Amino acid sequence: MIELFASHHTYIAAMLLIVIGLYGVIASSNLVKKIIGLNVFQVGIFLFFISSGYVMGGAPPVAGHGSETLVSPLPHVLILTAIVVGVSLTAVALALIVRIYAEYGSLDETVVREVSIDD
């Protein structure tokens, strides 16, 4: 059992980050904490994809590497794109949270719902 954990420690870390991020999104009623939970969830997904693209003893796929085991660059390119999308999503979400706070005076989801129903 310990050999399994030792050989797949990045997958375990990724799943732990995913669970922590999902808990942060579901359990918190504060909007900023939800965004932080979403970012932790994204980091777990990034770690999972990077770990799945790892090849033991692999070489970068450049010209001149004869019959060595080559690593696919696709997971790394996808993660770079996902990081840019994640930063953009976080920026837009935080801008919306600033507007919500200016309009309703609270960052608590339940208070914002109560105030918006009363209007």
Steps between C-alpha positions, in 0.01 A plus 500: 500500500783741583665419165179607325497834685872556440476436128186708446554786742423770243163342420418488871601866538288593198193321635554659841514846344188426295307387808615801706406739219162338448432518874593869496259571217212304652536570873577872505240769461761775456547580132875568526552166676309332217741651248798385708348150513453508123865593454615216728279264297662626178849444639402140582382448144822653365711272718301197386550578130870575542545176698320299236731641233818402686708222340783341698824557312327694224676757287354817349367451146760700310694410187808291559367268771518166318323201655463635854166502674341835418256698710182641349488880532119507477422485878743783567353718225148432623596596854661825385177588322295396804712720728431803280128421496503445878666835568251674272208326667630599844541863393145517362357326809679739736378798297144368530547451874610863534182608318285271716654645815441854376136420420401282797757589767586139578705211367283236667300305246193461723487872580529591132216260415277644775566858393446421131168326577381801702572737209 
